[in-house]
Amino acid sequence: MKNTNDDSFFTEPTSPEQQAREITVEAMAQLLIWVSSVPSLEDRGLRATVVLFCVRPDLIDGATLEQIGQSSGRTKQHVYNLVRSFRRATGFKP
């Protein structure tokens, strides 16, 4: 007789590699949701730059919040608020 119990106790454990993939996909999904949650492409580009500022500043040549603000026509404070929003939305800690 086949066991049809769907209780997670009886299922095979997920491999560490599969768990890592699932976590990565979820993190990327949250990141993309945050970046795309504004209507204009300009604002999406600014948000993508904020992600790079937080995660890989070397990819934007170490640009400062002030430089990012100047190039996007926004204030340093506006960009800083986006950094805070990104960190809250994703749980990212520097």
N, C-alpha and C positions, 0 to 999 in steps of 0.2 A: 504494500500500500504506500502510495506516494505521500510525503509530508507536504501539505498545502498551507502550513502555518506561515503567515507573512511576518511574524514577529521578528524584529531586527536581531534578536538574540540568536536566531537560527540561520541568519544569512552569513555569507562569507565576508570577512573583513575586506575593506577596500585597501588596495595597495597604496603605499606612501606616494608613489608616482601619480596615481589617479587622484588622490586627495590633493596633491600639489597642483595638478591641472585644474581641478574644480575651484580651488581657492584663487588661482591666477585668473581664471575666466571670470569669476565673480568680481574680483578687484578691477579688472579691465572694464567690465560692464559698468560698475559704479563710476569709474573715471570718465568713460564716454558719456554716460548720462549727465554727469556734472558739466562736462565741456559743452554738450549740445543743448543744454536746457535754457539757452537764450536764443532769441529769434534771428539775430543777424550774424552773418559770416564774420564780420569784424569782431563782434563780441566773442564768438567762438574761438577765433584766433587769439584774442587776448587771454581767454581762459586756458587755451592750450599752452600759451607762453607762461602763464602762472604755474601750470603743472610742471613745466620744465624748470622754472625757477625753484620750485620746491623739491623736485626729485632729481633732476640732472642739470644744475646750473651751468655746468661746463658746456652743455650743448647750445646755450645761448650766450656763450663767451662771458659768463659771470655777470650778466647785466643786473643792475640794481633795480629796486622798485621804482626809483625816480626815473631811470632810463627807460624802463618799460612803459611807465606812465607817459613820458614825453613822446615816445614813438607811437603811442596809441591815442594821443590826444586826451589822456586822462590824468588825474592827479595821482601823486604817490599814495595818498590816503585811499583812493578808490582801488588801486591795485592791491594795497595792503589788505583791504576788506575782502577782496577776492581770494587772497592767500588764506585768510582766516576761514572763509566760506569753504574753500577746498579742503582744508584740514578738518573742519567739522564734518563735512559730507563724507569724507573717505576714511577718517580716523588716522590719517597720515601724520606721523610725528617725525620731525627732523632729527 
